[in-house]
C-alpha cells in the first residue's frame, strides 16, 4: 500500500482533510510511489490562519536573523543533494544529471536571498523641503501563496520561497500533484532549520486548493507557474480578489538558425534544448526557423542529435533523456505529431510507439524531428511539451524575426550565428523576455528576473532576484517634519 502524503501545516505533518487521493507515479516504471491528497478549501483556510499567526512575529525578526535559517537550509540542501535529486528523477522522470542541474539552480536562489538585508533596503532624502525628510522602506505583505508545475519540482518552488520568507512573509506552497515528494523534502529540511512554525507551509491539492488560495482574503499574493490556460485563470481569479499575482505560463520557443552559425555546436545546443528533460522545459526549443542555405546542414546535425540521444531510466547515469510525465501526455504528444504530419510536415525521425527495454510501463516518446512545418499549423503554434522538434524555412533574418514576433508566446527566442551585427539586431527586436544568442536554454541566473512576455506571463514583476524582492514587499514612504526651531530647544 503506497504511503499517503501529509500536508505541512503550522510546523507539523498533518493528515489532510482531502476530497480524494491521487497516485504519484514514477513515469519510467509506472510504479505508484505514494498517494497525494487533494486538500479541501477548509484545509487551505486552516493553513492560511496559521500563516497569518506566524507572520505577526516573523515580520519583526531582523532580516539578518531571518537569513540565518536560509544559510542552514542551504547547508541541508547540500547535505541531502543526491537524495533529493534522486526523488526528482523518480517522480518527474528527468535524468539524474538533469535533476542535479535543476537543484543547483534552485539552491542559487537560496544563496541570492541570503543577501536580503541589502536587497530589501529602501532609500531616503534629507531636506526634501526645509526641515522635511522623506524615506521609503520595504515591508512584507503577509501570507503569500505559490502554485507550481510538474516539470521542475526542485527549482521552481525555490524561485519564490527564499525571497518570500527572507523579506518577512509567511509562505504557503501548493506543489504539483504529479511531483509532490520533492516539495516534501524541502519542507522536511526547512523544518530542521528551526524556522518558526507556520512561516513555511505546504498544502497538497489540485484545483480546489488553488481556487481557495486565490479567494482567501488572508492570502496577499499568488505566484504561479504552469500552463498558459491555468496561468491566465489564476491571474484573473487572484487579482479579482485584490491580490498581487505573478503567473508564468507556457511557451513555444523558436530558434533562428543563420547560415554562418557553427553547425556542429548549434546541433549540440539545440538538440539538448529540444530533447533534454524530454522537451518538458518551458525553455525548450521546439521550432527552428532556418534561414537560406542553413537548412541542409542544420537538418543533418539535428537528425544526428535526435537519433543519437540515449533514452532510458533517469537513474541510469548513462541515460540522456527520460520519459514524459504521464500516459495522457504521451498520447497528446503523439497525436500532435500525427496532426503535424497530416498538415504537411515530413517526419525525419519518428519517436512514437517506442519502449525502453525493461521499462515497458514507462511513458516513452523518443526524440522526433520534422521538416517542412507549415506556418500557422499545429506544430508551429502549439506548445508540445515533449521531445519534438520542427523545422521551418525563411529567406532572411527579417522574415525570421517577423515570425518570432507574430507568435502568441514570448518566453524565449534564440539566434544561432557568428555575426555580431545580426545578434545585436535580434536581441533588440525579438519580442520575448529571455533571449539566447548561441544558447538554447536561456535560463536567467537567480539574480536576474525570469522574464517571460506575452502569453507566457501575466503580471508585472517576475520571479527571482530583485523582482522577487519587489513582488514580496510593499513600499511605505515616510515624510517627516522636524523644524530646525524645535531642535534648537535642546
Ligand atoms: P498545469 O497548468 O497543468 O499545472 C500547474 C499547477 O496548476 C499545478 O499545481 C496544478 O495543480 C494547478 N492546476 C492545474 N489545473 C488547474 C485549474 N484548472 N485550476 C487551478 N489550478 C490548476 O501545468 P503543468 O502541466 O504542471 O506544467 C507544465 C506547464 O508549465 C507548461 O505549459 C510549461 O511551459 C509551464 N511552465 C512554465 C514555466 C515558466 O517559467 N514560464 C516554467 C515551468 C513550466
Boltz pocket constraint, residues with backbone or C-beta under 6 A from the ligand:
constraints:
  - pocket:
      binder: B
      contacts: [[A, 147], [A, 148], [A, 149], [A, 150], [A, 151], [A, 152], [A, 174], [A, 175], [A, 176], [A, 177], [A, 205], [A, 206], [A, 207], [A, 210], [A, 211], [A, 225], [A, 226], [A, 227], [A, 228], [A, 230], [A, 231], [A, 233], [A, 248], [A, 249], [A, 250], [A, 251], [A, 281], [A, 282], [A, 383], [A, 385], [A, 411], [A, 450], [A, 452], [A, 456]]
      max_distance: 6.0
